[in-house]
Structures are given as C-alpha cells and as structure tokens.
Amino acid sequence: MSSALILRPASPTDTLQQLLQQRAVQLGLSLACDYHSMVQISAYTDASVNLAELLQQPWHGAMMVSVNAAQFFAAQVAQYAPEVVMPNCRWYAVGPTSAAAIAQVVKRPVTCPWREHNSEALLALPELQQVAGQRWLLVRANEGRELFADTLRARGADVHYLAVYQRNPVTVSSAQIEHWQQHVRCIFVSSAEQLGYFLAAMPRQALSWLQQCTWVVASQRLAALLPAALAPNAVIADSATPFAMVEAWQQVITHQQEATPHD
C-alpha cells in the first residue's frame, strides 16, 4: 500500500484524508494517509501590548492569517480581555476554513476570496483597493509573511500587528525519513513554511526519493519554491481546500492510469 504524506497537523475537522481515500477507492487504489507537521505551534504573548486597550481602539478592518491565529487569539482574549467586545469592523481571512474559525471567535461575518485562497487573492478584493487613512489590525504569528501588511501600507493604511503564537521547526528522525522513503509516493503541501522546514530536514540521499514523488501544492507560489529537480512532478491545486487538493491529485492519478498500457 502506498502512502500520501500531508505536511500539516492532523485535525478532526480536516476532510482531506477522507476525500483522498474515497477517491482512491473509486480509482481502484489502496492509499494510506500520513499527516506530519514540520512546525511546532505554541502561544506567544507580546508583553508590550495591552490587549484590552488594543481591541477597544477604532479599527476599519482586521485580518487573522490562519486557524491558529484565531485559536490563540481567542485564548488570549479569554485570559486578558474577557469583558471586551470584539472590534466592530470588517474581518477578513485568506480562505473559508480560517474564515469559519475566525467567525466563531469574533461573532461577525468574515470575508475571504472566493476562488484562490491566499494573500494575493485577498489583496485583490475591490474593497481593499482604497484603504488610505484606514486603521487595520493583523493577528498573526510573531514572524510571518509581510505581503499583506506591506501592501496595505503602500495603499495608505495604518497597519498594526498582534502576535498571538510562534512557530519552530520540528526535528525528524532518520527512522521516520526511511519509513517515508519506503512508502510515500505523493506529498501534499499547503504552506511555504512547512515546505521549507521539510526540505531542510531531508538528507542528501533522500533526493532520488523526492524526485519520484508527486507534489500536490496549493498555489503557484508554492510550486515556485520547489527545487528545480522536484518541480517537474508538481501539480498545482486551485486552492488549499481539501476538495481542490484532491481534485489536483486525482488528475495526476487518472493521467497515469490512462498512460499505463493494458493487456
């Protein structure tokens, strides 16, 4: 039985594994799924920020970068500002999964791009083109991609960060890598950070295995981050949603089956 390696934490609400295995059965395949996160997430509190005062300031818009941001933000609010009402502003997310998590926390509608789920698509929304003079709150990790904030600032907005979690790379044992080499033939990636940590953890002798794997990536940006030796085996999904990732994988498998000679 071959395996698919999914580079992100396993979640009870994640339907990717279920969809993958359903499609595999339809295609006559036996497929196991192995979730592995290369990133360790933990809470982060900025001692220089008074959370209650920050939330009570006037905001035109706010964005949380991920489900992790929503969860750690909720924990900080419960601990440091339990009586504070969420800012009455427009809330944004890069995709529907994080939007649902954010909506549960802020109890307000959350807007996200419809087709592509990334910062570029979010920044392309019509209402984000004219933000000069607006105040924006960005809830994120203590370090992260600067595109969203830098672009809003370039458009004239005043952007403030609230860091609520931090990320560190996870060590991978040689036994784990050997297991993957023996069983994994497809790797799913929806995060540049996961991809970077994963590739950095791979020994030189794993290159031939990585070249044999199919890489299902969630965006053109992620595909561009793959080393040249791996890029030919990459397929780009329409988004990071489970359905889009499985659709991209199925296209590859169907093509391979059609190209295989039959007696």
N, C-alpha and C positions, 0 to 999 in steps of 0.2 A: 504493500500500500504506500503510495506517495503522500507527501505532506505539503501543505501550504503554510509558510511562515508569515504571520501577520505581525508587523512591527508596531504594536501599540498594546496598551494594557487591555486585558480581558474585562468585559463589562457585562453584567446580567441583562442590560438593555441593548447590547450590540447584536444586531441581526446578521452581521456579515457571515459568521460561521454557519448559521442555519441556512442562509441563502446559498452559500457555496456548496454545502453538502447536498441540498436539494437539486441544484443544477448538475452536480456531479453524477447523481443517481440518474437523472434524465439523460445524461450523456454516456451512461454505461461505465462510469468510473467509480473507483473507491478512493475517497480522499479524506485524509485527516487534517485537522487544523491545529496549528501550534501558535498561540499568542505569546509574544515576548516583547516587553517594553525595555528599550535601551536607556530609558530616562527614569530616574527616581524623583518623585514629586514630594515636596514637603512644604509646610506652611512657612510663610515669610511675613514678618511684621516690620514695617518701616517705623522706627521709633520717632522719627521727625514729623510724622503725620498724626494729627488729631482726627480720627475717623469721623466722629460725630460732627465736628466743625466742617470737615470737607464735604460731607453729604448734604449739609444744610446750605451750602453755597448755591447760588443760581447757576444752573447748567442748561445749555441749549441742547446738548446731545451727549450720549455716553455709549461706550462700547466695551464689551468684555471679549477677550481674544479666544476663549475656549470654555469647555465644560469645567475644566479645572479652575479657571478663573471664577466662574460662577459659584462653585462649591466652596472654595477657600474664602471668597468674598462673603458668602452667607455666614460662614463660621466666624469671620472677624466681626461682622455686624452683630451677630448674636452675643459675642463676648464684649465688644467695646461700645456699641451703639444700639442696644436693643430697642430703645424707645424712639429712635429716629425714623421718620418716614422716608421712603426711597425718593430720590430726586424726581420731580415731575417734569421729565424731559423725554426726548426721543431716544430710545435704546436700540442698539444695533449689534449684529453678530455676523460672522462670516458665512455661517451655514445653518440649516434647520435644526441640527442636533444641539448645537450650542445655544441657538435661539430659544429652544424649548426649555433648556436648563436655566437660562437667564430669566425667562418669563416667570418661572416658578419662584425665583428669588425676589424679583423687583415688582411682581404682580402688575405688570404693564405689558402692552404689546411690544414685541421685539421684531425689528425689520432685518431681513437678510437678503442677499442676492438670490434670484430665482434659479438660474441655471448653473453658473460657476460659483463655487464656494471658496473664495479666497479674498485677500485684502484688495487685490486689483479690481475684482468684480464689485466689491463693496464700495470702493472709492469711485467707481463709475456710475453709481446711482445718481439720478438727477438732483435729488435734494442735497447731495454732498458737494455739488459744484460751487455753490455760493454760500460760503461759511465765514466770510470775512467778519471779524468782530465778535464771533461766537466763542463761547467757552465750552470746551469738551473735556470729559473725563474718560481716561483709558485705563481699564482694570486689566492687569496682566501679571506676568512673572517679573522678578527683579531684573531680568535681562530678556531681551527679545528683539524681534524684527522691528525696525524703526519706520518701515514704509508708511504705515497708516498715519502715525503722528507727524512725520516729516511732511507728508503730502498735505494734510490739513493745515499745518503751519504755513506751508508755502501758499496756500489759498487764503491765508489771513486769519486763521483761527488761533485761539489761545488754548493749547492742549496741556492737560495735567495728568501725570501718571499716579496710579495707586497700585503698588506692588503687593500681591497677596500670597504668592507662592514662589518657590525656587526649584530649579531643576539641576540634577547632577547625573553624569553618565553612570550606567550600571556595568559592573565587571562581568564578562562572560567567560566561563570555564572552557578549557580545551576539550573536555568531555562533551560539553554542550555543542561546541562547534563541530566536533566529529559526528555527533548524532545528526545534526542538520545536514552535513555533507552526505550522509548515507541515505537520508530520507526526503529532504526538501528539494522540490523541483520548481517551486514558484514562491516569490516573495512579494508581499503586499506592503506598500509604503504610502502613508498619507501625511507624513511630517518630515520636513527637512532636517530637523534636529535628530529624530530617530534614525534617519538615513545616515547622517554624518557620524553619529556615535557607533552605528552598526559597522560601517565600512572601516572606521578607525580601529575597531576591535578585531577585525579579521586578519589572520596571519597571511603572509605572502603565499603560502602553499594552498590557501583556500581560493585563489583566484580562478583556477580552472573550474572549480565547482560553481562559483558565482557567475562565470561566463555561460554555464549550461542552464542556469535558472532563467525562467520567465519573470520579468519585473513588472508588476502592475502598480503604476504610480498615479497619484491623484491629480496631477497637474503637469503642464508643460515645464513649469519652473523646477519641479522635482526631477523630471526627465533630464533637464539640462545639468543637474547636479551629479548625475551618474558618471562614473569614469567612462572614457571612450570605449574601453573593452567590453563594458556591460550595456552600453546604450543600444546596440542593435537588437537586444532582446527585451526592450522596454515597450510596454503598451500603455497609452495614456487614457485614463478614465475621464469621463465628463466632469466628475467631481469626487469628493471624498466620501460620499454617501455609500452605504453598503450596496445598494442596488446598482449604482454606477460602476463600482469596483468589480462587482460580479459580472456585469454585462461585458466589461472590457476583458475579463478573464475568459468568459465563455467564447468570445470572438476568436481568441487565440486558440483555444482548445478545438473549436469547430474547424478552424482553418487547418490545424494539424491533422485532425481526423480525416478531412477531405483530401489532404495531400498524401495520406498513407495508402499505399496500394492494397487492394483487397483481392483475395483469390476469387 
